[in-house]
């Protein structure tokens, strides 16, 4: 597709303070079905609830870097196109 000017960028962001874990917090308040009390689901939901609002990443800087990657400016100026960010 490169000959058509189409590029693909897979963005795999790390831990940024967004509202993405909010649904996990709400779900963690629901009763745990019998048989799942010791499951990985409960462990994950507990971890999501604990981490919500405490993610270490700089959201503004992360968005800036994504913008730079797409526009080939800033730290991406002059670099070859990457498939993953």
Residue, then its C-alpha position, 0 to 999 in steps of 0.5 A: x500500500x506504500x505506493x498509494x501513500x497509505x501507511x499503518x502505525x500500530x500504537x501500543x501505549x504503556x501505562x497512561x492516566x486515562x479513564x480506561x480502567x474505570x469500567x474495571x473499577x465498576x465491574x469489580x464492585x459486582x458480586x463475584x460468581x461462585x467458583x471464581x473467588x480465587x480466579x485470575x479474573x479477581x486478581x486482574x480486577x483487583x489490580x485494575x482497581x488499585x492502579x486506576x488513577x495512579x498510572x505512571x505515564x505522562x498522557x500529554x507527552x505520550x499524545x505529543x509523541x504519537x502526533x510527532x510519529x504520524x506527522x514525522x516531526x519532533x523526535x521522529x523527523x527524518x526517521x524512517x516510518x516505523x510500524x509500531x510505536 
